[in-house]
Amino acid sequence: MSTADLATRPPAGASPAAHAPRRSRLRVAGFVAAFFVVLCTVRVLTGADELTSSGTLSIALVATMPIALAGLGGLWAERAGVVNIGLEGMMIMGTLGAGYFGYHYGVTIGVLGAVALGAVGGALHALATVVFGVDHIVSGVAINIIAAGVSGFLAEAWFSGLSGGGPTQSPPLPKPATIDIAFISDPANRLEDKGWFLLSDLASVVEMFTKNLSVLVVLGLLLIVGSWWVLWRTRFGLRLRSCGEAPAAAESLGVDVYRYKIVAVVVSGALAGLGGALLAMVSSSGFQVGQTNNRGYIGLAAMIFGNWRPGGMFMGSTLFGYTQALPFRQGPTSVHALLLLVAILLLAVGVLQLVRGHRRRAIGALVFAVVFLVWFLVTDTVPSDFTQMAPYVTTLLVLALASQRLRMPAADGLIYRKGSAG
């Protein structure tokens, strides 16, 4: 048997398992469609039009992408068997790189600088965990602490005295180019203004992708799709994933496990650095100390919610980005409408668990559904503090609901030594 055997796939129709990925994708698409229909229904029932407006969706997409890129970085590392808690620090380095190189050399060099500094963080994590066998969590936490300190020190050294800058922030940075397709977005905007059920909501989605769309956001979306193709449709990806499932078996077939792990972790850091560039150049006007605001950790949570797959990871990131963006539109009013949405979703989860025979889980979901429904009926708004908490509460809810069917790579987080038995 040779390494080529690792890339061998069973012929079409060979077994029911061969169709499992397709069924999984269809199931995810069905869930997304059902969720969107429920969201449209809540918009009509509550009159909170900002729930699906193109403005809200555009802000949500911009808020989603840094989280999704951090989550994608975590996915690359963990599919190779390396836990990357240091995503937050690598994203911090990305924001710093975008601030310095973007200000002095323009958008393109700024993005490349952010990717390079993120990759340096990934290389340090790979050196510690893969080469020297340091515990993955310890190494990741150390990188986060180091990155926070280095960014604060270098920000003061680089940006103090510059016009518009200061010891904790860079001057305003140039913005990446945007995509505007007026002959599509203008009719979509007119249809959105009609307020029709589902049709106007779909028009909002079309307008989101055709009006003032940053090329960095498009790049992030392409990287998510490209990562799926590379990791699940190429020989390289199969070998890399084998390092996270059974590294000893992969080594016995001639796979250079160390090399694949190092490459995966460096790519992980580069992706997190790109997420930092998006934060500094698209989400805000420039670099600021602390602007990642724990998005690296949220990206890691989104990756776990997505069961270590790009599509599910992006769905989890979108939930966080959407709840983060919504208060910017109608504030507590829109978040109040989310109470009804959460009640409906929990009701659906409870019924599904009941059908599957999980009575205890079903009762828990139904009880919380009643609580959220009563909360929605007896109030008109929600406290501003809860509005700020909504993204984090959403993250906890989705992780709790998804935790029953998760399966991490078998060798994820384990220290590997060449020639070992596991």
VODRENMAR-786926 format. One record per residue (C-alpha): residue number from 1; x negated, z, y negated. Coordinates in pm, 1 decimal. Example, Ala and Ser with C-alpha at 12.3 -4.5 7.8 and 13.67 -1.06 7.14 Angstrom:
<atoms>
ATOM  nr       xx       zz       yy
ATOM   1  -1230.0    780.0    450.0
ATOM   2  -1367.0    714.0    106.0
</atoms>
This chain:
<atoms>
ATOM  nr       xx       zz       yy
ATOM   1      0.0      0.0      0.0
ATOM   2   -127.7    -87.3   -348.8
ATOM   3    -35.8     -9.4   -706.2
ATOM   4    173.9   -324.8   -710.0
ATOM   5    413.5   -148.5   -476.5
ATOM   6    497.1     89.5   -759.3
ATOM   7    658.2   -196.2   -949.0
ATOM   8    862.8   -322.1   -655.7
ATOM   9   1237.4   -300.5   -706.2
ATOM  10   1499.2   -345.7   -435.7
ATOM  11   1679.6   -680.1   -441.5
ATOM  12   2018.7   -704.9   -605.9
ATOM  13   2290.9   -575.2   -380.9
ATOM  14   2046.1   -402.8   -147.9
ATOM  15   2214.3    -65.1   -191.9
ATOM  16   2470.2    108.3   -411.9
ATOM  17   2184.1    290.0   -583.7
ATOM  18   2062.1    -42.9   -721.4
ATOM  19   2372.3    -60.6   -941.3
ATOM  20   2348.6    302.2  -1060.3
ATOM  21   2167.4    226.5  -1389.6
ATOM  22   2430.0    -33.1  -1482.0
ATOM  23   2713.8    205.8  -1404.2
ATOM  24   2540.7    472.3  -1610.7
ATOM  25   2510.9    237.5  -1910.3
ATOM  26   2876.9    137.6  -1880.4
ATOM  27   2975.5    504.0  -1864.8
ATOM  28   2774.2    584.0  -2178.5
ATOM  29   2927.6    285.2  -2359.1
ATOM  30   3273.5    406.7  -2258.3
ATOM  31   3203.0    756.4  -2390.9
ATOM  32   3074.3    616.5  -2721.6
ATOM  33   3381.0    395.0  -2762.0
ATOM  34   3617.1    681.5  -2677.6
ATOM  35   3440.9    913.2  -2922.7
ATOM  36   3468.3    653.9  -3200.4
ATOM  37   3841.0    607.8  -3136.7
ATOM  38   3893.8    985.3  -3149.0
ATOM  39   3694.0   1002.3  -3474.0
ATOM  40   3912.4    728.3  -3624.9
ATOM  41   4225.0    916.0  -3514.4
ATOM  42   4104.1   1236.6  -3678.3
ATOM  43   4033.7   1042.4  -3999.8
ATOM  44   4390.7    915.1  -4010.5
ATOM  45   4545.5   1253.4  -3923.4
ATOM  46   4343.7   1454.8  -4174.5
ATOM  47   4305.1   1199.2  -4454.5
ATOM  48   3929.8   1267.0  -4462.1
ATOM  49   3833.3    903.2  -4515.9
ATOM  50   3465.4    988.4  -4551.5
ATOM  51   3447.6   1063.2  -4178.7
ATOM  52   3393.6    694.3  -4105.8
ATOM  53   3310.5    547.2  -4446.5
ATOM  54   3013.1    311.8  -4471.5
ATOM  55   2845.3    556.0  -4711.6
ATOM  56   2865.5    841.2  -4463.9
ATOM  57   2751.6    623.0  -4173.4
ATOM  58   2456.5    487.6  -4374.0
ATOM  59   2339.5    837.1  -4469.1
ATOM  60   2390.5    949.8  -4109.0
ATOM  61   2177.8    662.4  -3975.6
ATOM  62   1894.6    743.2  -4215.4
ATOM  63   1919.2   1111.8  -4120.7
ATOM  64   1925.5   1021.7  -3750.9
ATOM  65   1617.3    802.6  -3729.5
ATOM  66   1341.1   1061.9  -3797.5
ATOM  67   1498.7   1287.3  -3534.3
ATOM  68   1536.0    997.3  -3291.5
ATOM  69   1173.4    890.1  -3336.5
ATOM  70   1054.6   1245.4  -3271.4
ATOM  71   1279.4   1257.9  -2965.5
ATOM  72   1145.6    920.7  -2849.6
ATOM  73    793.7   1055.6  -2884.8
ATOM  74    888.2   1354.9  -2672.5
ATOM  75   1038.2   1121.9  -2414.0
ATOM  76    714.9    921.7  -2380.4
ATOM  77    509.4   1235.8  -2332.3
ATOM  78    744.2   1412.1  -2091.6
ATOM  79    802.5   1103.8  -1879.8
ATOM  80    427.2   1119.2  -1819.0
ATOM  81    450.3   1491.7  -1737.7
ATOM  82    329.8   1642.8  -2068.4
ATOM  83    559.3   1872.3  -2267.7
ATOM  84    509.5   1799.5  -2637.2
ATOM  85    623.8   2097.1  -2843.5
ATOM  86    380.9   1971.8  -3109.7
ATOM  87    619.0   1697.1  -3226.9
ATOM  88    697.7   1898.9  -3537.9
ATOM  89    331.1   1916.3  -3635.4
ATOM  90    275.7   1546.5  -3563.9
ATOM  91    574.5   1463.7  -3782.6
ATOM  92    429.3   1683.6  -4057.6
ATOM  93    106.6   1486.1  -4039.6
ATOM  94    311.5   1166.8  -4060.0
ATOM  95    477.9   1277.2  -4383.1
ATOM  96    136.8   1366.0  -4528.5
ATOM  97     -9.3   1030.5  -4426.6
ATOM  98    285.2    844.9  -4578.1
ATOM  99    245.7   1045.1  -4900.0
ATOM 100   -127.0    985.3  -4945.0
ATOM 101   -168.9    630.7  -4816.1
ATOM 102    169.2    515.2  -4945.1
ATOM 103     92.2    629.1  -5299.4
ATOM 104   -256.9    478.9  -5313.1
ATOM 105   -220.3    164.8  -5099.3
ATOM 106    146.5     71.9  -5076.2
ATOM 107    424.5     79.9  -4818.9
ATOM 108    257.7    -96.3  -4526.3
ATOM 109    -63.0    108.1  -4535.5
ATOM 110    145.6    420.1  -4593.5
ATOM 111    340.3    359.8  -4273.4
ATOM 112     23.1    280.2  -4078.9
ATOM 113   -143.0    593.5  -4219.4
ATOM 114    151.9    805.7  -4109.4
ATOM 115    140.4    655.5  -3760.2
ATOM 116   -237.3    707.5  -3742.7
ATOM 117   -223.8   1075.8  -3843.7
ATOM 118     60.2   1136.4  -3598.0
ATOM 119   -145.7    968.6  -3326.8
ATOM 120   -440.5   1196.4  -3412.2
ATOM 121   -213.9   1494.1  -3347.9
ATOM 122   -109.8   1336.4  -3018.9
ATOM 123   -472.8   1277.8  -2923.7
ATOM 124   -554.8   1644.3  -2988.5
ATOM 125   -262.4   1751.7  -2771.3
ATOM 126   -372.8   1511.6  -2496.2
ATOM 127   -730.9   1639.1  -2515.0
ATOM 128   -616.5   1998.6  -2480.7
ATOM 129   -353.6   1952.5  -2210.3
ATOM 130   -472.4   1656.8  -2001.6
ATOM 131   -850.0   1690.9  -2024.2
ATOM 132   -900.0   2066.7  -2062.3
ATOM 133   -584.9   2186.1  -1885.6
ATOM 134   -451.4   2405.2  -2168.3
ATOM 135    -93.0   2522.8  -2128.4
ATOM 136    131.3   2259.2  -2287.1
ATOM 137    342.0   2504.2  -2486.8
ATOM 138     39.0   2688.1  -2624.6
ATOM 139   -126.1   2362.3  -2730.7
ATOM 140    193.1   2232.5  -2895.7
ATOM 141    253.8   2551.0  -3090.6
ATOM 142   -109.3   2552.1  -3204.7
ATOM 143    -77.7   2194.2  -3332.2
ATOM 144    236.7   2286.3  -3526.0
ATOM 145     62.3   2577.9  -3693.4
ATOM 146   -252.1   2376.4  -3768.8
ATOM 147    -52.7   2082.7  -3909.2
ATOM 148    149.6   2308.0  -4138.9
ATOM 149   -168.1   2467.1  -4276.0
ATOM 150   -360.9   2140.6  -4310.2
ATOM 151    -72.4   1964.2  -4484.7
ATOM 152    -37.6   2244.2  -4739.5
ATOM 153   -411.3   2248.1  -4809.5
ATOM 154   -451.7   1870.3  -4835.9
ATOM 155   -134.7   1830.8  -5042.9
ATOM 156   -278.8   2063.1  -5305.9
ATOM 157   -611.8   1881.3  -5295.8
ATOM 158   -468.4   1529.2  -5302.6
ATOM 159   -161.7   1549.1  -5527.2
ATOM 160   -237.6   1815.4  -5787.8
ATOM 161   -291.7   1655.9  -6126.4
ATOM 162   -130.4   1324.8  -6035.7
ATOM 163    154.5   1205.6  -6254.1
ATOM 164    478.1   1313.6  -6084.5
ATOM 165    287.2   1505.4  -5817.9
ATOM 166    193.1   1867.1  -5766.1
ATOM 167     42.2   2113.4  -5520.1
ATOM 168    340.2   2083.3  -5285.7
ATOM 169    454.4   1723.8  -5333.6
ATOM 170    331.9   1371.6  -5385.2
ATOM 171    428.7   1142.1  -5671.1
ATOM 172    727.3    915.4  -5598.1
ATOM 173    642.9    667.6  -5323.1
ATOM 174    728.3    297.5  -5306.8
ATOM 175   1034.5    220.9  -5095.0
ATOM 176   1026.1     -8.7  -4791.4
ATOM 177   1218.3   -335.1  -4815.8
ATOM 178   1589.8   -335.2  -4735.0
ATOM 179   1817.8   -581.0  -4559.9
ATOM 180   2125.3   -703.4  -4748.3
ATOM 181   2356.9   -966.6  -4600.2
ATOM 182   2616.4  -1000.2  -4874.0
ATOM 183   2833.8  -1265.4  -4708.2
ATOM 184   2897.7  -1016.2  -4425.8
ATOM 185   2891.8   -681.4  -4608.5
ATOM 186   3127.4   -785.4  -4891.7
ATOM 187   3420.0   -884.9  -4664.7
ATOM 188   3352.0   -578.0  -4452.2
ATOM 189   3372.9   -358.5  -4762.6
ATOM 190   3709.0   -509.7  -4857.8
ATOM 191   3841.6   -450.0  -4507.0
ATOM 192   3712.0    -91.9  -4514.3
ATOM 193   3904.5    -25.3  -4835.7
ATOM 194   4231.8   -112.7  -4657.4
ATOM 195   4213.6    213.9  -4463.3
ATOM 196   4352.7     56.1  -4146.2
ATOM 197   4309.6    243.0  -3819.5
ATOM 198   4007.3    128.7  -3621.4
ATOM 199   3972.8   -208.7  -3799.0
ATOM 200   3859.5    -52.1  -4126.4
ATOM 201   3638.4    190.0  -3934.4
ATOM 202   3469.0    -94.9  -3747.4
ATOM 203   3421.6   -270.3  -4082.0
ATOM 204   3235.2     39.5  -4202.5
ATOM 205   2997.0      7.3  -3907.7
ATOM 206   2938.1   -360.0  -3988.3
ATOM 207   2869.3   -275.6  -4352.9
ATOM 208   2626.7     -1.1  -4250.9
ATOM 209   2407.8   -258.0  -4072.0
ATOM 210   2432.3   -530.2  -4336.7
ATOM 211   2398.0   -349.8  -4670.9
ATOM 212   2089.2   -171.0  -4805.6
ATOM 213   1947.1   -115.4  -4455.7
ATOM 214   1581.0     -8.8  -4461.5
ATOM 215   1342.4   -213.3  -4248.4
ATOM 216   1193.0    113.2  -4122.5
ATOM 217   1532.1    207.1  -3979.7
ATOM 218   1549.0   -132.1  -3808.6
ATOM 219   1196.2    -80.0  -3674.9
ATOM 220   1300.0    257.2  -3533.7
ATOM 221   1601.2    105.3  -3356.7
ATOM 222   1384.0   -170.3  -3210.5
ATOM 223   1132.6     87.5  -3086.4
ATOM 224   1407.2    275.5  -2902.5
ATOM 225   1522.0    -41.8  -2726.6
ATOM 226   1162.9   -150.3  -2668.4
ATOM 227   1069.8    186.7  -2518.6
ATOM 228   1357.2    158.7  -2272.3
ATOM 229   1235.4   -184.9  -2167.7
ATOM 230    871.1    -80.5  -2137.8
ATOM 231    936.9    242.0  -1947.6
ATOM 232   1207.9    112.2  -1712.5
ATOM 233   1142.4   -260.0  -1679.1
ATOM 234    764.5   -298.5  -1659.7
ATOM 235    492.8   -209.0  -1411.3
ATOM 236    316.8     -6.4  -1681.1
ATOM 237    631.5    200.2  -1740.2
ATOM 238    685.8    263.4  -1371.3
ATOM 239    329.8    386.4  -1330.6
ATOM 240    361.6    607.2  -1637.7
ATOM 241    685.1    762.9  -1510.3
ATOM 242    525.8    817.5  -1169.7
ATOM 243    268.1   1039.1  -1344.4
ATOM 244    552.8   1266.4  -1456.0
ATOM 245    728.2   1269.3  -1119.9
ATOM 246    452.9   1276.8   -856.8
ATOM 247    104.2   1246.3  -1007.7
ATOM 248    -76.1   1312.6   -679.0
ATOM 249    117.7   1034.1   -507.3
ATOM 250     51.6    803.0   -800.9
ATOM 251   -320.3    881.5   -781.6
ATOM 252   -322.7    805.3   -411.1
ATOM 253   -191.6    456.1   -496.4
ATOM 254   -470.6    395.0   -744.8
ATOM 255   -299.9    494.2  -1070.1
ATOM 256   -534.2    646.0  -1328.8
ATOM 257   -312.2    945.8  -1401.8
ATOM 258   -530.6   1086.1  -1680.0
ATOM 259   -533.2    756.3  -1867.3
ATOM 260   -156.2    712.6  -1850.9
ATOM 261    -92.7   1068.8  -1963.9
ATOM 262   -331.7   1033.7  -2258.8
ATOM 263   -178.4    701.3  -2365.1
ATOM 264    173.2    847.7  -2343.1
ATOM 265     88.1   1152.2  -2556.6
ATOM 266    -93.9    945.2  -2821.4
ATOM 267    208.1    710.1  -2840.5
ATOM 268    424.4   1021.7  -2864.7
ATOM 269    231.5   1140.5  -3169.6
ATOM 270    239.6    795.8  -3329.1
ATOM 271    618.4    779.8  -3296.0
ATOM 272    657.4   1126.4  -3445.8
ATOM 273    427.7   1018.1  -3730.4
ATOM 274    650.6    716.0  -3792.8
ATOM 275    944.8    954.4  -3809.8
ATOM 276    752.1   1143.6  -4078.0
ATOM 277    700.7    819.6  -4272.9
ATOM 278   1074.8    758.4  -4261.1
ATOM 279   1136.0   1106.4  -4397.3
ATOM 280    894.5   1064.0  -4687.1
ATOM 281    970.4    701.9  -4779.0
ATOM 282   1337.9    648.8  -4692.4
ATOM 283   1516.0    983.4  -4665.6
ATOM 284   1351.0   1115.4  -4983.3
ATOM 285   1143.7    988.9  -5274.6
ATOM 286    809.2   1120.5  -5151.4
ATOM 287    615.5   1376.9  -4950.7
ATOM 288    702.4   1745.0  -4984.5
ATOM 289    553.5   2042.5  -4802.9
ATOM 290    796.5   2156.4  -4534.4
ATOM 291   1025.0   1853.2  -4558.2
ATOM 292   1038.9   1805.5  -4179.1
ATOM 293   1255.6   2120.5  -4167.9
ATOM 294   1222.5   2159.3  -3786.9
ATOM 295   1336.5   1803.1  -3711.2
ATOM 296   1065.3   1776.1  -3448.2
ATOM 297   1228.7   2057.4  -3250.8
ATOM 298   1571.7   1901.3  -3297.6
ATOM 299   1432.3   1571.9  -3168.0
ATOM 300   1308.7   1756.2  -2859.8
ATOM 301   1657.5   1903.5  -2813.6
ATOM 302   1812.4   1556.9  -2852.9
ATOM 303   1578.7   1422.5  -2585.2
ATOM 304   1686.2   1697.7  -2344.7
ATOM 305   2052.7   1631.6  -2426.7
ATOM 306   1989.3   1265.1  -2344.3
ATOM 307   1848.3   1355.7  -2001.9
ATOM 308   1505.9   1212.7  -2085.4
ATOM 309   1648.3    863.6  -2151.3
ATOM 310   1635.4    664.1  -2477.6
ATOM 311   2009.2    593.9  -2503.0
ATOM 312   2117.8    950.9  -2446.6
ATOM 313   1841.8   1074.6  -2677.4
ATOM 314   1968.2    849.8  -2955.6
ATOM 315   2325.2    976.4  -2903.8
ATOM 316   2207.6   1336.1  -2940.0
ATOM 317   2008.4   1249.4  -3252.3
ATOM 318   2313.0   1074.9  -3399.2
ATOM 319   2528.2   1384.2  -3353.8
ATOM 320   2279.9   1590.3  -3551.8
ATOM 321   2227.1   1323.1  -3816.3
ATOM 322   2600.7   1271.5  -3862.8
ATOM 323   2681.2   1640.2  -3908.5
ATOM 324   2385.1   1665.1  -4146.1
ATOM 325   2506.5   1369.7  -4355.3
ATOM 326   2876.9   1452.6  -4371.5
ATOM 327   2856.1   1746.3  -4618.7
ATOM 328   2691.4   1512.1  -4871.9
ATOM 329   3013.1   1310.7  -4895.5
ATOM 330   3316.1   1542.6  -4913.4
ATOM 331   3142.2   1871.6  -4836.4
ATOM 332   3360.7   2142.7  -4680.8
ATOM 333   3664.7   1910.0  -4665.0
ATOM 334   3501.0   1668.7  -4422.5
ATOM 335   3347.3   1949.3  -4218.8
ATOM 336   3694.1   2106.0  -4196.1
ATOM 337   3819.7   1781.3  -4037.6
ATOM 338   3540.1   1813.4  -3782.7
ATOM 339   3710.1   2129.3  -3653.0
ATOM 340   3994.5   1913.9  -3521.4
ATOM 341   3745.5   1667.9  -3373.6
ATOM 342   3560.7   1947.3  -3192.6
ATOM 343   3890.3   2088.8  -3063.4
ATOM 344   3988.2   1750.0  -2917.0
ATOM 345   3646.4   1698.6  -2759.2
ATOM 346   3647.3   2047.1  -2604.8
ATOM 347   3995.9   1983.4  -2471.2
ATOM 348   3874.1   1662.1  -2307.7
ATOM 349   3573.7   1844.8  -2159.9
ATOM 350   3801.8   2119.0  -2024.9
ATOM 351   4033.5   1869.2  -1857.1
ATOM 352   3736.7   1680.6  -1709.1
ATOM 353   3586.7   2000.7  -1570.0
ATOM 354   3924.1   2097.0  -1425.5
ATOM 355   3952.5   1761.8  -1248.5
ATOM 356   3604.8   1812.6  -1104.3
ATOM 357   3705.4   2153.3   -972.8
ATOM 358   3487.9   2361.0  -1210.3
ATOM 359   3759.8   2604.6  -1309.5
ATOM 360   3538.7   2857.9  -1486.5
ATOM 361   3375.1   2594.6  -1707.4
ATOM 362   3715.8   2437.6  -1772.4
ATOM 363   3864.6   2767.7  -1886.9
ATOM 364   3569.9   2830.2  -2120.1
ATOM 365   3601.0   2485.6  -2280.5
ATOM 366   3978.6   2516.4  -2319.0
ATOM 367   3951.2   2860.6  -2478.7
ATOM 368   3703.7   2729.0  -2736.9
ATOM 369   3929.7   2426.5  -2794.6
ATOM 370   4216.7   2659.3  -2882.9
ATOM 371   3991.7   2862.9  -3114.0
ATOM 372   3880.1   2554.0  -3308.5
ATOM 373   4235.2   2417.9  -3324.6
ATOM 374   4370.6   2745.1  -3464.4
ATOM 375   4081.0   2758.9  -3711.5
ATOM 376   4171.2   2408.1  -3830.0
ATOM 377   4543.4   2486.4  -3862.6
ATOM 378   4515.9   2813.1  -4056.9
ATOM 379   4248.4   2705.3  -4307.3
ATOM 380   4202.9   2426.2  -4562.8
ATOM 381   3824.3   2434.6  -4593.7
ATOM 382   3530.3   2597.9  -4423.0
ATOM 383   3276.7   2829.9  -4589.2
ATOM 384   2979.3   2655.6  -4745.3
ATOM 385   2743.3   2856.4  -4524.3
ATOM 386   2907.5   2710.2  -4215.0
ATOM 387   2878.3   2363.3  -4369.3
ATOM 388   2501.6   2408.9  -4378.6
ATOM 389   2504.4   2545.7  -4022.7
ATOM 390   2712.2   2257.9  -3881.9
ATOM 391   2415.4   2044.8  -3760.1
ATOM 392   2259.4   2335.5  -3572.8
ATOM 393   2590.0   2454.1  -3425.5
ATOM 394   2650.9   2096.8  -3310.6
ATOM 395   2309.0   2087.6  -3145.9
ATOM 396   2380.4   2410.0  -2954.8
ATOM 397   2722.1   2284.0  -2842.8
ATOM 398   2599.4   1950.0  -2711.8
ATOM 399   2308.2   2111.8  -2528.1
ATOM 400   2541.5   2367.1  -2370.8
ATOM 401   2784.8   2097.8  -2257.9
ATOM 402   2512.2   1864.7  -2129.5
ATOM 403   2300.1   2125.2  -1952.0
ATOM 404   2492.1   2101.9  -1624.4
ATOM 405   2371.1   1750.7  -1534.9
ATOM 406   2013.5   1742.2  -1663.9
ATOM 407   1711.0   1655.4  -1452.9
ATOM 408   1368.7   1670.6  -1609.3
ATOM 409   1071.1   1482.9  -1458.2
ATOM 410    958.0   1676.4  -1152.8
ATOM 411    600.6   1736.8  -1272.7
ATOM 412    685.9   1786.9  -1639.1
ATOM 413    473.8   2060.7  -1796.0
ATOM 414    252.8   2114.5  -1492.1
ATOM 415   -125.2   2120.7  -1530.3
ATOM 416   -266.4   1832.5  -1326.7
ATOM 417   -616.2   1808.3  -1186.5
ATOM 418   -751.8   1498.2  -1016.9
ATOM 419   -750.6   1536.9   -641.6
ATOM 420   -495.1   1818.3   -645.4
ATOM 421   -204.9   1816.8   -404.1
ATOM 422     72.4   1836.1   -666.7
</atoms>
